[in-house]
Amino acid sequence: MNTFVGYDNIIPLLAPVDLAGTATRSLYMDLKGANRAAFLLSFGAITGTTTDTMVVTVEAASAEGGTEAAIVFNYRLSGAVGANTWGAITAAAVAGVALTVSDDDKLLWIEINPDALAVSKYRYARVLLTDTPDMANCLVGVMGILDASYKQTTFGTATASASA
């Protein structure tokens, strides 16, 4: 399903922060009862050399703080601020997707399939951001977005664990 609307729960998973030189994981997002799940990453200033990259991977686990496994996902990268353009839907391998200094001030939309993850008994997902080799600056924030199977009058909650 390739829609960007219809999600009913937005969860802050990583406050905007400069991740240059640091591998950082967002909080987990609990996928229990989700039809669809997505992450929206907002990138601000990215500076460094042309060989510097910020690699974005998605990890899934059956329990918070359990053994995580990198998973495949689909993503779209926005155009420049104010352009209202998005790149094509692209499949990412478990190695993730690499953003460079030319991707500053863009959004990265990631969709994962909760049903496919449930087959492997994965209930939780989070984003791992790894700076290689070392950017001077990389400002990024992460939001989790869920479409619940059974709509309720109150939103579900995110987990509060950021275990390494």
N, C-alpha and C positions, 0 to 999 in steps of 0.2 A: 504494500500500500504506500503510495507516494504523496501523501498529503502533509501539509504543514499546519493544518488546523484541526480542531477536535480534541486536542489534549486538554485535560482539565486540572492538572496539578503541576505547579512549577515549584521546584525545590532548590534553594541555593546550596551548592555543594562545595564551592571554593570561592571565597571572596577575592576580588581582583587583587593580584599581587605580582611583584616582579620575580619571576622564576629563573632568571639568568643564573647559570651555574649550579642549579639544584634540581634533582629529580623530585617531583612532587605528585602525590596522589590526592584526588578529591575524596570527599566522603563517599561512602557507599550509598547507592540508591536501591531501595527494596522493591523488587519487581513483582512481589506477590500480588496477584489479582490484576496485573496490568495486561491490557490488550497490546499496547504499543509503548515503547519507551525511547526517549531521545536525550541527548546531551546538546546543549548550546554553549559553545565556547566563544567568548568575546575577547579578541586580541586587540591590545592597544599598541603602543610603540614597541617595535622589535628592531633592535640595532645590533650590528656585529659585522662579521665578514661574510662574503658570499658562500663560504663553506659551512657556516653555522646553521644548524637546524633545530627546531623544536619538534620532537617526535611525539605524536599523540597516539596512544594505544588505549584499548578498553580492556579491562580485566573483569572477570566474573568469578564468583565463588559460591559455594553452597551454604556457607556460614560467614558471618562477619569475622574478619580476622583469620579466616580459614586459608586454605591453599588456593591462591588465585591462579587463573589461567588467562592468557591473552586470547581474545576472541576476534573473529572477523566482524566487520560492520560496514554499513554504507554511509557515505558522507557527501556533503555539498559545501563548497567554499564560496562565500559571498564575494562580490566585487568590492570596489572601493567604497568608502563612506559616501552616502548620498546617491550612489549609482542605481540602487534597487535592482541589482543583477545577481544571479547565482550561477555557479558552474553546474555541470552535469552531475547527476547522481553517479557516484563512483564507488566501487567495491574496494575495501581496504583489507589486506591480509592481516594475519595476527601481528605482523611487524608494525602495523599502524600506518599513519600518514605523516610525512615530514613537511613542516612549514618553514619558510626561509624569511630573510629580512624583507623580501618583496611582498610578504603576506601580512604586514602590519596593518592595523586598523580594519581588520576583516572579522567576519563571523564564520565559525565552523559548526555546521549542523551534523550530528551523528545520530543515526537510527540503529537500534538493536532490536532483535526479535525475541521477546520474552518466552514465546512458545518453544523456539529452537533451543534456548538456553535451559529451559526446564527439562528437556530430554536428557541433558547432562547433569541434572539436579542442581543447576545454578539458579540461585534466587537473588543474589546481590550483584550489582555492577558498579564500577567506578572508572574514572579516567586517570591514566598515568601520563604525565608530561615529563619528557626527558630531554634536556638541553645537551646537544652534541655539536662540536666539542664545548664551546662556551660562548654564548651570546653576551653582548654588553648589557642589553636590556631585553626583557620579554614580559610584558604586562598581559595577564590573562585572568579571566574569571570563568567559572563553570556553573551552569544551571542544569538540573535534571528535570525532565518533563515527562509526565506519565499520562496515559489514557487508561483509566480504570475500567475493568470489565463490568463492574457493578457500580453505577454512580451512587454517591452518597451525599448527604447534606454537608458533611465536613470532609476536608481533604485528608488523605492518608499522610503518613509522616515519613520523612527520610530517616535513615539511621544516623547516628552521630559518631560513628567509628571511622577513624582514618589510619588504622593500623598499617604498618609497613609491609 
